[in-house]
Amino acid sequence: MANVTRDFFIGLSNNKCLNDQAKKWGFRLGAEKFVAGTNIESVTKVVKDLNRNGISCTIDNLGEYISVKSEATAAKQELIKIIEKIHVEKLDCHISVKLTLLGLDIDRAFCIDNIKEVLDVAKEYNVFVNFDMEDYSHYEQTMEVLHLFKDTYPLIGTVIQSYLYRAADDLEGLEDTRIRLVKGAYKEAESVAYQSKEEIDRNFIQLAKERLLGDAFTSIATHDHHIINELKMFIADKKIDKSKFEFQMLYGFRTEMQYELAEEGYPFCTYIPFGTDWFAYFMRRLAERPQNMNLVLKDVFYT
Ligand code: FDA
């Protein structure tokens, strides 16, 4: 049953027509709880508030699967404005970007040019850029882009998904690169990805421990308190330096725990999406946690 619900919401997240329509609706279905407004000013306010509480942030300008060049160009300009804002306002913040937002599905060369422009500004202002990992059909290309740029732009990294069988092998080439470790949010075939929660969780814990023992920085991105508690013990036991990792969670999820971890002295970063293109992001969150449906029902019945 859980898999049927998950497949249903993942199916909705991929529906282009609904995604396009939702941009015109404004926030609906309770999405505003998980998305920090539609513009740079609204997201900046949220970042400043979290920074005041010792929490660092990563901003995601929502949007993916862009198929029109003008939209990718507009997204690139918005990302550059965000980086400038981070610099001017001295925010403790970096950016997260999906390469399909910058035109990966349109034309690879066009996308590479867009990325380069963003990375040039990020390098000038010393702002870290993370390439979010999308579904498996974009995996190879995202890795290629990372490897293409990582020697010229040291302040870049990407995401490794523990549901992929190849995750451990791919991490072997990334011992010098900052990585966000996640379980994986898309529906992937049995030929490439573990399907059971036990295997995905076991792989996550194993990969996290290996990374923590290595040299490069790792963002441990999960809301799963079982995993967080196990890794907290490992970190204490192995005396892992706090400069080598952070915990990450999504804006609006387990907020109390986010503050608790920061108060306990763990480096913590909140992933903050903003923008009008919220539908696919929100449907994936419903796929992971159908309990969020309560918010949807409240929105439908009480507004
Ligand atoms: P999971 O959903 O497996 O839940 C495990 C347990 O944790 C639950 O059974 C429950 O006990 C508890 N729990 C979880 N959420 C809770 C809540 N809200 N309230 C109470 N209890 C809760 N994916 C991807 O493919 N590419 C990417 O680039 C990213 N980026 C990314 C960034 C960040 C900061 C995060 C946190 C996640 C991503 N993801 C992602 C999504 C990721 O792959 C994954 O789908 C979700 O994080 C869900 O898995 P979790 O490990 O969080 O818990």
Boltz pocket constraint, residues with backbone or C-beta under 6 A from the ligand:
constraints:
  - pocket:
      binder: B
      contacts: [[A, 131], [A, 132], [A, 133], [A, 134], [A, 159], [A, 161], [A, 182], [A, 183], [A, 184], [A, 185], [A, 186], [A, 221], [A, 222], [A, 223], [A, 224], [A, 225], [A, 226], [A, 248], [A, 249], [A, 250], [A, 253], [A, 254], [A, 269], [A, 270], [A, 271], [A, 288], [A, 289]]
      max_distance: 6.0
